[in-house]
Amino acid sequence: MTGPSVLLAIGNHDLRRQLRFLLLRQGIEVMEASSNHAIPECVETNSPSLLILGAPQPNGTDALEIAEQIRKRDRRFPIILVTAEGSEALAVAALRAGLKDYFREPFAPEGCHID
């Protein structure tokens, strides 16, 4: 990979599509994990610049557990969580799991139009 790349691991199809569109428009390569269990391996194999995780994961795999698995291999790798929940407890748990930041959905960036 020559430029920045992002691994999207978001179960919400519409949100994943929107983020993919925004990232590609900025010239960022976008990858997707084939399953929640494959996320840590995808990070290790493909070396993306960033992981964007959605929560909760459709098959019950907790995004914070995934982040902790990745943290065991690489403590500095940037991980962002996108969630509908915005509680203080989630924020604390996310920081403890090693996430860099999290965003609440839904969000609508200005100028984003997907046909």
C-alpha positions in Angstrom: 0.0 0.0 0.0 1.4 3.3 -1.0 -1.0 5.7 0.8 -3.2 5.6 3.8 -5.7 2.8 4.2 -8.6 2.1 6.5 -10.0 -1.3 7.5 -13.8 -0.9 8.0 -15.4 -3.4 10.3 -18.9 -2.1 10.6 -22.1 -4.2 10.5 -24.4 -1.4 9.5 -24.4 -1.6 5.7 -25.6 2.0 5.2 -23.0 3.5 7.5 -20.2 1.3 6.1 -21.2 2.5 2.6 -21.2 6.1 3.6 -17.8 5.9 5.3 -16.4 4.0 2.3 -17.6 6.7 0.0 -16.1 9.5 2.2 -12.8 7.8 2.6 -12.4 6.9 -1.1 -13.3 10.5 -2.0 -10.3 11.5 0.1 -8.0 9.1 -1.7 -7.9 6.6 1.1 -7.8 2.9 0.3 -10.7 1.1 2.0 -10.6 -2.6 3.1 -13.3 -4.6 4.8 -12.9 -7.7 7.1 -14.7 -10.8 5.9 -15.9 -11.5 9.4 -15.6 -10.1 12.9 -13.2 -12.9 13.9 -11.0 -12.0 11.0 -10.4 -8.4 12.0 -7.2 -8.9 14.1 -5.7 -11.1 11.3 -6.7 -8.5 8.7 -5.0 -5.8 10.7 -1.8 -7.9 11.0 -1.8 -9.1 7.4 -2.8 -5.9 5.6 -1.3 -3.3 7.9 -4.0 -0.6 7.4 -3.3 2.9 8.8 -6.5 2.8 10.9 -9.3 0.5 12.0 -12.9 1.8 12.3 -15.0 -0.6 14.3 -18.8 -0.6 14.6 -20.6 -1.7 17.7 -22.3 -3.9 18.5 -21.0 -6.4 16.1 -23.8 -8.5 14.3 -22.5 -11.9 15.5 -22.2 -10.8 19.1 -18.4 -10.3 19.1 -17.9 -7.2 21.1 -15.9 -4.4 19.5 -14.0 -3.8 22.7 -12.9 -7.4 22.8 -11.6 -7.1 19.3 -9.7 -3.9 20.2 -8.2 -5.7 23.2 -7.0 -8.5 20.9 -5.4 -6.1 18.6 -3.8 -4.2 21.5 -2.1 -7.4 22.6 -0.2 -7.4 19.2 0.2 -3.7 18.7 -0.3 -1.1 21.5 0.0 1.9 19.2 -2.3 0.9 16.3 -5.2 3.5 15.9 -8.7 2.2 16.4 -11.9 4.2 16.3 -15.3 3.0 17.4 -18.5 4.1 15.8 -21.5 3.4 18.0 -25.1 4.5 18.6 -24.5 4.6 22.4 -22.8 7.5 23.9 -22.6 6.7 27.6 -19.8 7.7 30.0 -19.4 4.0 30.8 -18.8 3.2 27.1 -16.3 6.0 26.8 -14.3 4.7 29.8 -14.5 1.1 28.6 -13.3 2.2 25.1 -10.3 4.0 26.5 -9.4 1.1 28.7 -9.7 -1.2 25.7 -7.2 1.0 23.9 -9.4 2.8 21.4 -8.2 6.3 20.3 -11.7 7.8 20.0 -15.3 7.0 19.2 -18.1 8.7 17.3 -21.8 8.5 17.9 -24.0 7.5 15.0 -26.0 8.7 13.2 -23.9 11.4 11.7 -24.2 13.2 8.4 -21.1 14.9 7.1 -21.9 18.0 5.1 -21.8 17.6 1.4 -22.0 13.8 1.5 -24.3 12.6 -1.3 -24.5 8.9 -2.2 -26.6 8.0 -5.2 
